[in-house]
Amino acid sequence: MTPVNLLLVDDHEIVRAGLRMLFSAEPDVRIVGEAASGREAIEQVAKLAPDVVLMDVAMPDMNGIEATKRIKEMSPQVAVLALTMHEDEEYFFEMLSAGASGYVPKRAAPDDLLSAIRVVSHGEVFIYPSMARLLVKDFLRRAEDTTPPDTELLTPREHEVLACIADGQTNREIAEQLVISVKTVDRHRENIMRKLNLHNRVELVRYAIEKGLIPIGSDG
């Protein structure tokens, strides 16, 4: 079994000592070097060509985010795994954007950290469960943000036409009520169906009720 060549990056000697002790019992993990700052980490990557960099985020001189970005630009084949006390969204997403392949909080169990190192060494991604929830929340938030609200899809006139259609009025009745031509009503109906991805009157009525355009049980 070829061991994973690992570079430890943390500005606290006691943390690096604890990691050395942890990995010493693992035959498939070999520490090839250490660094106490982001700038030193970049130099060590260029010199040692590790498989994985275990990177702290908050460090003096150059933080782990900037160091990760430069390492990935210089050596894209090197996997960077964040090991940090920070579990907030800002650091998490900035590290992923910089090119990190994984994110593990320092409170994680040793077995989780070892699993993460093995996973990212194979070109895969490891996200600690508590951080994965942030990823899901962000995805859902982005999905909502990129979907325009239905109320913004229709013009005020189209809202009026939709309410009349859902209320059971014919095109001619709608035209008379809104003082527009039947042809214009037809055009509004087509636009409404297209914008809302609706296909028949039943769907129109359901939509109108859900949006409060007509009350349930309305008798016109």
N, C-alpha and C positions, 0 to 999 in steps of 0.2 A: 504493500500500500504506500503510495507516494504521499508524504505528509504535506499539509497546507503550510506554506511559508507565510508567517504572520509578522506584521510590524505593529508594535504597540505605540500608541500616541496618546499621552496624557501628561499634563503638567505637574501631576502629583506623584512623587516617587513611591509613596506608600501604595497607591493604586496599582502602579506598574508592578510592584513587588508582589502584590496579591495575585495579579493576573499571571505572573511568571510561575508562582506556586501552583495555581490552578492548572495551567497548561502543561506543567512538567510531567503530570501523570497521564497525559494523552499522547499515545504514540503517533497519531495522525495529525498532530499540530506541532509545528516547530517555530519558535520565536527566532527570527533572523535579525531583529534590531528593535531599537526603541527611539522615541523622540519625545521631547518635552514641550514642543510648540508646533504650530502649523507649518512655519517656515522650515524648521528642522525636518518635519515629516516629508516635505517635498524633496529635500536633499537626500533623505534616506531612501525614498522610493526610487529616485534616479540611480542611486548607488547599488541598492540591494534587489530591486525588482521583485518585491513580495507578491504573493497571490492575493492576500487580503490585508487591508489596513484597518486596524481597530481604532477608530478615531473618536476622541473626545470632542465636544462641540465648543465649549467655552474655555479658551486658553489665551494667555497673553501673547503679544507679538503678532500672531495671526491666528484667527479662530478656525475651528474645524470646518466651517462652511466654505470659507474662501480657500482653505487648503484642499478640501475635497474637489472643488471646482478646478483648481490648477492641476491636481493630480490626474483627474479624468481627462483633461485636455492633453496632458503630457503622456500619460500611460492609460489609455481607455480600457485596456485589458485587466487592470488592477481593480479589484472590488473593494469598495469602502463600506465598512460597517460602523455606524454611529453607536457609541456606547456612552450614555450621558445621563445626568441627573435631571435634565430638562424634559418634561413630558407635555409641554404646551404646543399648540398648533404652529406658532411662529417658527420655532426651531425645527420642528418635524418637517414641515413643508419646504423650508429653505434647504435643509439637508437633502431631501429627495430631489429638489430642483437642481441642486449642485451636482447630483449624480450618484448619491449614496445608494447602495443596493439593499440596505437594511437599517433598522433603527431599534435599538434595545436599551431600555432604561437600566441604570446601574442597580436598581433594586431587584432585577430579574434573577431567577435561580441560575446557578452555574450551568446546569444542563441546557437551559434555554439559550444561553450565550454560546455554548459549544455547538448546539444545533444550528444557530444562526451563522456561525463561522463556516460550518460545513456546507450549509445551503448556498451562501453567497459565493463560496469558492467554486461552485459548479455553474456559476453564471445565473443563478436564480435570485429571487427577492425574498427577504425575510422581514416581516413587520410584526412586532410584538402585539399581542391581542389588544391591549389597551390603546395602542396607537392605531391599530387597524380600524377601530371605531371612528377615529377622527377622519380617516380616509373615506369611509362610507358616508359620514355626515357631509364631508366636503363634496363628494360626488353628487349626493342628493341635492345639496344647496345649489351647485352649479347647474344641475338639470332643471331646477325650478327657475333659476335666473335666466336661462337661455330659452325658456318657453314663455312667450308673451301672454299676459293674462287675457282671457277670452273677452273681457270688457274692452280691451284695447284693439281687438281685431275688427269689431264692427263700428260703423259710423252711427251717429245718433239716429239718422233716418232708417238705417238697416235694423236698429233695435226696435223702432216703431213698427216696421214691416213684419219683423219676426214675431212680435207680440200679437199682431193682428192674425198672422198665419196660424199661430198656435191656438188662437181663440176661435179658430174655425171659420174665419171669414174667407170669402172667395176673392180672387184677384180684383174683380170689379168693385166689390164692396170696399176693399182696401184702398183702391184708387179713389173712390168717392170720398172716403173718410179723410184721406191724406191730401186730397186735391192734387193728384198726380195721374198720369196716364197708366192704363193697364200694362202697356209695354214697359214702362219704368218699373212697375211692380215686379214684372217678370225678371227684369235685370237685377233688381235688388234680391229677389229670391235666389237666383243663380249665384250671386256673390256670397250670400249668407251660407248657402250649402257648401260652397267651395271653401270659404274661410274656416268654417267650423267642422269641416269633414263630416257633414251629415248627408243622409241619403234619401230620407222620406219624411212625411209629415209626423209620424210617430216619434222619430228621433228629434224633430224640431220641437214638438210639444214637451218631450222629456227635458230637453235642454232649457226651454223657456221656464218650466216649473223649477228646475234646479237653480236657475239664476234669479228666480223671484220675479220674472217678467209677467207671469200670470200665477195666481194662487191656485193651489190644489183644490179641486171641486168647483172652480169657476164655472158659472153657467152662461158666461158672456154678457 
